[in-house]
């Protein structure tokens, strides 16, 4: 069976790949989770009848943590704070000066969600959606065109570069570490929220393979 592979490089001044076990003052994982990587690819292109499956991530800059503070005004505030229109100071430990190389494969979608009329029409015409997704991704990546604005974990952290691999980028092969508990994905293919964690995930020579 033919493999439809895609890849891209992404960098930015700040990133936050939130560890769910760090509570009210969240701390970032050193690299994007499977779901975060999937979101970055889908920020470039999304087609209903295919699925983008991240396979590997490479760390291309040293891991540097940074204390970050912001005024939070979202739905997780206490009821009385919401009523008063107030906010609270959210403290987090983010990453700064990040750079990653991401790899993925495009496969037929596994979900059973109803398709839009447009997707049904394309399917009725015999469109090879997997191949089309690969072509559209490659074109958009070079042109800097997005399906949705890509972001580095939190929406306020946008990349300063997202595109094809750059010749000067090097994998940080001196980085090897163990992640005792690593959030793999947040949603099932059907779209239902169902967090999945992996135990004892290993980053070896700056590389992590997303095993399904």
C-alpha positions as CSV (number, residue, x, y, z in Angstrom):
1,X,0.0,0.0,0.0
2,X,1.4,3.4,-1.0
3,X,2.4,5.8,1.8
4,X,1.4,9.4,1.6
5,X,3.9,11.2,3.8
6,X,4.1,14.9,4.7
7,X,6.5,16.9,6.8
8,X,7.2,20.4,8.0
9,X,9.3,22.5,10.2
10,X,7.8,24.9,12.8
11,X,9.5,27.4,15.2
12,X,8.4,30.2,17.4
13,X,9.4,32.4,20.4
14,X,7.0,30.6,22.8
15,X,5.2,27.3,23.0
16,X,3.0,25.6,25.6
17,X,2.4,21.8,25.3
18,X,0.4,21.6,28.5
19,X,0.9,18.7,30.9
20,X,-2.5,17.9,32.4
21,X,-1.0,16.7,35.7
22,X,0.4,20.2,36.5
23,X,-2.8,21.8,37.7
24,X,-3.5,25.5,38.1
25,X,0.1,26.5,37.2
26,X,0.6,24.4,34.1
27,X,4.0,23.2,32.9
28,X,4.8,22.4,29.2
29,X,6.0,19.1,27.9
30,X,9.4,19.6,26.1
31,X,7.7,18.8,22.7
32,X,4.3,18.7,21.1
33,X,1.8,15.9,21.9
34,X,0.3,13.8,19.2
35,X,-2.8,15.9,19.3
36,X,-0.9,19.1,19.1
37,X,1.2,17.9,16.2
38,X,-2.0,16.8,14.4
39,X,-3.5,20.2,15.0
40,X,-0.5,21.9,13.4
41,X,-0.8,19.8,10.3
42,X,-4.6,20.3,10.1
43,X,-3.9,24.0,10.4
44,X,-2.5,23.8,6.9
45,X,-5.1,21.5,5.3
46,X,-8.2,19.5,6.5
47,X,-10.2,17.1,4.3
48,X,-13.1,15.3,5.8
49,X,-12.4,11.9,4.2
50,X,-8.8,11.6,5.2
51,X,-6.9,11.6,8.5
52,X,-3.4,13.2,9.1
53,X,-1.5,10.8,11.5
54,X,1.6,12.3,13.1
55,X,4.5,9.7,13.2
56,X,7.5,11.5,14.5
57,X,8.8,14.8,16.0
58,X,12.4,16.0,16.2
59,X,13.6,18.7,18.6
60,X,15.8,21.2,16.7
61,X,16.7,23.7,19.5
62,X,17.7,23.3,23.1
63,X,14.9,23.0,25.6
64,X,14.5,26.2,27.5
65,X,11.8,26.7,30.1
66,X,10.4,30.2,30.9
67,X,8.0,31.6,33.6
68,X,5.0,33.1,31.9
69,X,2.1,35.1,33.5
70,X,-1.1,36.3,31.9
71,X,-4.5,37.6,33.0
72,X,-7.0,34.7,32.4
73,X,-10.6,35.7,31.5
74,X,-11.9,32.3,30.3
75,X,-14.7,30.0,31.4
76,X,-12.7,28.2,34.0
77,X,-12.9,31.2,36.4
78,X,-14.9,30.9,39.6
79,X,-18.5,31.9,39.3
80,X,-18.3,35.0,41.4
81,X,-15.3,36.2,39.4
82,X,-17.2,35.7,36.2
83,X,-20.2,37.7,37.5
84,X,-17.9,40.6,38.4
85,X,-16.2,40.5,35.0
86,X,-12.9,39.9,36.7
87,X,-9.9,37.8,35.8
88,X,-7.1,36.1,37.6
89,X,-3.4,35.8,37.0
90,X,-2.4,32.6,35.4
91,X,1.2,31.4,36.0
92,X,2.7,28.9,33.6
93,X,6.0,27.4,32.7
94,X,6.3,27.6,28.9
95,X,9.1,26.9,26.4
96,X,10.9,29.6,24.5
97,X,12.9,29.7,21.2
98,X,11.5,26.4,20.0
99,X,12.0,24.6,16.7
100,X,10.6,21.2,15.6
101,X,10.5,19.0,12.6
102,X,7.2,17.1,12.3
103,X,6.4,14.1,10.2
104,X,3.0,12.5,9.4
105,X,1.2,10.2,7.1
106,X,-2.1,10.8,5.3
107,X,-4.6,7.9,5.6
108,X,-8.3,7.3,4.8
109,X,-10.4,8.6,7.7
110,X,-11.4,6.2,10.4
111,X,-14.3,8.2,11.7
112,X,-18.0,7.6,10.9
113,X,-19.2,11.2,11.2
114,X,-21.7,12.3,8.5
115,X,-20.0,14.0,5.6
116,X,-20.8,17.4,4.2
117,X,-22.4,17.7,0.8
118,X,-19.1,18.9,-0.7
119,X,-17.3,15.9,0.7
120,X,-20.0,13.5,-0.7
121,X,-19.8,15.1,-4.1
122,X,-16.0,14.7,-4.2
123,X,-16.3,11.1,-3.1
124,X,-18.9,10.4,-5.8
125,X,-16.4,11.7,-8.4
126,X,-13.8,9.1,-7.4
127,X,-11.4,11.7,-6.0
128,X,-8.3,10.2,-4.5
129,X,-8.6,12.3,-1.3
130,X,-5.4,11.1,0.3
131,X,-3.3,12.1,-2.7
132,X,-5.2,15.4,-3.1
133,X,-4.5,16.2,0.6
134,X,-0.8,15.6,0.1
135,X,-0.7,17.9,-2.9
136,X,-2.7,20.7,-1.2
137,X,-0.6,20.5,1.9
138,X,2.7,20.8,-0.1
139,X,1.4,23.8,-2.1
140,X,0.0,25.6,0.9
141,X,3.1,25.0,3.0
142,X,5.3,26.7,0.4
143,X,2.9,29.6,-0.1
144,X,2.2,30.2,3.6
145,X,-1.6,29.5,3.2
146,X,-3.6,28.0,6.1
147,X,-6.9,26.3,6.7
148,X,-6.7,27.7,10.2
149,X,-4.0,29.8,11.9
150,X,-1.4,27.3,13.3
151,X,-0.4,27.8,16.9
152,X,2.1,26.3,19.4
153,X,-0.1,24.8,22.0
154,X,-1.9,27.9,23.1
155,X,-3.6,30.1,20.4
156,X,-1.7,33.2,21.5
157,X,1.6,31.4,20.7
158,X,1.9,31.6,16.9
159,X,4.9,30.4,15.0
160,X,7.5,32.7,13.5
161,X,8.2,30.1,10.9
162,X,6.1,27.2,9.5
163,X,7.2,25.7,6.2
164,X,9.5,23.2,4.5
165,X,12.6,22.0,6.2
166,X,15.4,24.6,6.3
167,X,18.9,23.5,5.4
168,X,20.5,25.1,8.5
169,X,18.2,23.4,11.0
170,X,19.8,20.6,13.0
171,X,18.3,18.0,15.3
172,X,19.4,18.3,18.9
173,X,20.8,14.7,19.1
174,X,22.2,15.4,22.6
175,X,18.7,15.4,24.0
176,X,17.5,12.1,25.4
177,X,14.9,11.9,28.2
178,X,12.1,9.8,29.6
179,X,8.5,11.0,29.9
180,X,6.8,8.9,32.7
181,X,3.3,10.0,31.6
182,X,2.7,11.6,28.2
183,X,-0.6,12.8,26.9
184,X,-1.0,11.1,23.5
185,X,-4.3,12.3,22.2
186,X,-7.4,14.1,23.5
187,X,-10.1,13.0,21.0
188,X,-11.1,9.8,19.4
189,X,-11.4,9.7,15.6
190,X,-15.1,10.1,16.0
191,X,-14.5,13.5,17.7
192,X,-15.5,12.3,21.2
193,X,-13.3,13.6,24.0
194,X,-11.3,10.7,25.3
195,X,-7.8,11.5,26.6
196,X,-5.2,8.8,26.1
197,X,-1.9,8.7,28.0
198,X,1.2,6.7,27.2
199,X,3.6,5.6,30.0
200,X,7.4,5.7,29.9
201,X,7.7,7.5,26.5
202,X,11.3,7.9,25.4
203,X,12.8,10.8,23.6
204,X,16.0,9.4,22.0
205,X,18.7,11.6,20.3
206,X,16.2,14.4,20.0
207,X,13.5,12.2,18.4
208,X,10.2,10.9,19.5
209,X,8.0,8.4,17.6
210,X,4.3,8.7,18.0
211,X,3.3,5.1,18.4
212,X,-0.4,4.3,17.9
